[in-house]
Amino acid sequence: AIAAEIRSAGGTIETSRAVTGIAERGREQVLATTRGDLVVRDAVACAGLWADRVAAMSGDRGTETIVPFRGDYYRLTPDARHLVRGLIYPVPDPRFPFLGVHFTRRIDGEVWAGPNAVLAFARAGYRRRDIDLRDLAAVLGSRGFLRLAARYWRTGAAEFWRDWSKKAFLRALRRYVPELGAEQITFGPSGVRAQALDRDGRLVDDFRLGGSGHVLHVRNAPSPAATASLAIGREIAERAIERFDLA
Ligand SMILES: Cc1cc2nc3c(=O)[nH]c(=O)nc-3n(C[C@H](O)[C@H](O)[C@H](O)COP(=O)(O)OP(=O)(O)OC[C@H]3O[C@@H](n4cnc5c(N)ncnc54)[C@H](O)[C@@H]3O)c2cc1C
């Protein structure tokens, strides 16, 4: 529906066209892409897991590194779905931006349990075995990560253990639904969160914008960036109007 609205307002939508460089040319921005250059007056970049790298293309190096955290879900088998009639959430731990595993009843009737939050070895690392050496080196070589690891290595180790052990994952779920049986959960889908990490080892738990004159970068967009996407989109549009002097 949003795509149709954009098109009917005269906009175009380009997919499968990665931006590989951003250069200022007079009053224009030249976006180098995998399918040729795009010349625009102003640009807003919301690049998620690649936000820091896309920002660096226009010279905005910022203070954060994006660290990918994979989140896996288990699905409840149909006979266990009655155990979860609504959403079951933990009380958040303010030290971490991730909520911890919880239960979500979906509109199609399925119930998902998760996600965990385990360091992914690739920004597009949706499976445990996915490794990208450049991504991994960027994380392990960052001062912020070393500080984070020194502070929370126990939490990180527990997440890795829970990632590999269904029993450990189930134990975490049973804190909320004690009746849940091991045969009532099956491995489900995974996602990767883009989490900005500051040099002092702090996980940035708020939105962060950057850029200059005619480029606006969304450098960190944590949850609830999906749930509240329309409101956040409106806020970013207002900032863009102001920054690009479009009013
Ligand atoms: C497992 C999991 C559970 C979550 N649960 C919730 C939740 O319950 N509620 C909630 O609100 N949020 C949740 N989130 C977080 C939410 O998904 C993100 O905050 C949100 O998607 C961020 O939106 P975004 O548009 O900034 O980035 P994204 O949705 O990541 O979009 C970025 C886009 O930029 C594109 N891109 C990147 N680099 C380039 C490039 N060089 N050229 C062109 N395109 C590029 C990518 O392909 C991608 O399409 C969850 C995330 C995960 C992984």
The ligand as an SDF file (V2000), in Angstrom:
LIG
                    3D

 53 58  0  0  0  0  0  0  0  0999 V2000
   14.8080  -10.8160   15.5080 C   0  0  0  0  0  0  0  0  0  0  0  0
   14.3710   -9.3740   15.5430 C   0  0  0  0  0  0  0  0  0  0  0  0
   13.2440   -9.0050   16.2670 C   0  0  0  0  0  0  0  0  0  0  0  0
   12.8380   -7.6820   16.2980 C   0  0  0  0  0  0  0  0  0  0  0  0
   11.6970   -7.3620   16.9910 N   0  0  0  0  0  0  0  0  0  0  0  0
   11.2270   -6.0990   16.9210 C   0  0  0  0  0  0  0  0  0  0  0  0
    9.9770   -5.7570   17.5270 C   0  0  0  0  0  0  0  0  0  0  0  0
    9.3020   -6.5980   18.1270 O   0  0  0  0  0  0  0  0  0  0  0  0
    9.5440   -4.4790   17.4210 N   0  0  0  0  0  0  0  0  0  0  0  0
   10.2480   -3.5220   16.7470 C   0  0  0  0  0  0  0  0  0  0  0  0
    9.8120   -2.3980   16.6470 O   0  0  0  0  0  0  0  0  0  0  0  0
   11.4390   -3.8180   16.1910 N   0  0  0  0  0  0  0  0  0  0  0  0
   11.9360   -5.0740   16.2500 C   0  0  0  0  0  0  0  0  0  0  0  0
   13.1330   -5.3760   15.6600 N   0  0  0  0  0  0  0  0  0  0  0  0
   13.9580   -4.2720   15.1450 C   0  0  0  0  0  0  0  0  0  0  0  0
   13.4950   -3.7530   13.8030 C   0  0  0  0  0  0  0  0  0  0  0  0
   13.4170   -4.8180   12.8800 O   0  0  0  0  0  0  0  0  0  0  0  0
   14.5040   -2.6830   13.3260 C   0  0  0  0  0  0  0  0  0  0  0  0
   14.6550   -1.7120   14.3360 O   0  0  0  0  0  0  0  0  0  0  0  0
   14.0230   -2.0100   12.0520 C   0  0  0  0  0  0  0  0  0  0  0  0
   13.8550   -2.9690   11.0310 O   0  0  0  0  0  0  0  0  0  0  0  0
   15.0240   -0.9490   11.5960 C   0  0  0  0  0  0  0  0  0  0  0  0
   14.5230   -0.3800   10.4080 O   0  0  0  0  0  0  0  0  0  0  0  0
   15.4720    0.2970    9.3560 P   0  0  0  0  0  0  0  0  0  0  0  0
   14.6010    0.7380    8.2290 O   0  0  0  0  0  0  0  0  0  0  0  0
   16.3320    1.3130   10.0330 O   0  0  0  0  0  0  0  0  0  0  0  0
   16.4830   -0.8490    8.8730 O   0  0  0  0  0  0  0  0  0  0  0  0
   16.2030   -2.1670    8.0390 P   0  0  0  0  0  0  0  0  0  0  0  0
   14.8200   -2.6500    8.2290 O   0  0  0  0  0  0  0  0  0  0  0  0
   17.3260   -3.0890    8.3720 O   0  0  0  0  0  0  0  0  0  0  0  0
   16.3460   -1.7010    6.5180 O   0  0  0  0  0  0  0  0  0  0  0  0
   17.5870   -1.3000    5.9930 C   0  0  0  0  0  0  0  0  0  0  0  0
   17.5390   -1.4970    4.4940 C   0  0  0  0  0  0  0  0  0  0  0  0
   18.6630   -0.8580    3.8950 O   0  0  0  0  0  0  0  0  0  0  0  0
   19.1310   -1.6920    2.8560 C   0  0  0  0  0  0  0  0  0  0  0  0
   20.5390   -1.3610    2.5910 N   0  0  0  0  0  0  0  0  0  0  0  0
   21.6120   -1.5280    3.4050 C   0  0  0  0  0  0  0  0  0  0  0  0
   22.7300   -1.1090    2.8090 N   0  0  0  0  0  0  0  0  0  0  0  0
   22.3680   -0.6440    1.5800 C   0  0  0  0  0  0  0  0  0  0  0  0
   23.0910   -0.0930    0.4840 C   0  0  0  0  0  0  0  0  0  0  0  0
   24.4120    0.0800    0.5190 N   0  0  0  0  0  0  0  0  0  0  0  0
   22.3890    0.2490   -0.6240 N   0  0  0  0  0  0  0  0  0  0  0  0
   21.0370    0.0880   -0.6860 C   0  0  0  0  0  0  0  0  0  0  0  0
   20.3040   -0.4330    0.3280 N   0  0  0  0  0  0  0  0  0  0  0  0
   20.9670   -0.8010    1.4400 C   0  0  0  0  0  0  0  0  0  0  0  0
   18.9450   -3.0990    3.3990 C   0  0  0  0  0  0  0  0  0  0  0  0
   18.9450   -4.0400    2.3500 O   0  0  0  0  0  0  0  0  0  0  0  0
   17.5960   -2.9660    4.0780 C   0  0  0  0  0  0  0  0  0  0  0  0
   16.5510   -3.2260    3.1840 O   0  0  0  0  0  0  0  0  0  0  0  0
   13.5760   -6.6970   15.6020 C   0  0  0  0  0  0  0  0  0  0  0  0
   14.6980   -7.0720   14.8600 C   0  0  0  0  0  0  0  0  0  0  0  0
   15.0960   -8.3970   14.8260 C   0  0  0  0  0  0  0  0  0  0  0  0
   16.2970   -8.7890   14.0170 C   0  0  0  0  0  0  0  0  0  0  0  0
  1  2  1  0
  2  3  1  0
  2 52  2  0
  3  4  2  0
  4  5  1  0
  4 50  1  0
  5  6  2  0
  6  7  1  0
  6 13  1  0
  7  8  2  0
  7  9  1  0
  9 10  1  0
 10 11  2  0
 10 12  1  0
 12 13  2  0
 13 14  1  0
 14 15  1  0
 14 50  1  0
 15 16  1  0
 16 17  1  0
 16 18  1  0
 18 19  1  0
 18 20  1  0
 20 21  1  0
 20 22  1  0
 22 23  1  0
 23 24  1  0
 24 25  2  0
 24 26  1  0
 24 27  1  0
 27 28  1  0
 28 29  2  0
 28 30  1  0
 28 31  1  0
 31 32  1  0
 32 33  1  0
 33 34  1  0
 33 48  1  0
 34 35  1  0
 35 36  1  0
 35 46  1  0
 36 37  1  0
 36 45  1  0
 37 38  2  0
 38 39  1  0
 39 40  1  0
 39 45  2  0
 40 41  1  0
 40 42  2  0
 42 43  1  0
 43 44  2  0
 44 45  1  0
 46 47  1  0
 46 48  1  0
 48 49  1  0
 50 51  2  0
 51 52  1  0
 52 53  1  0
M  END
$$$$
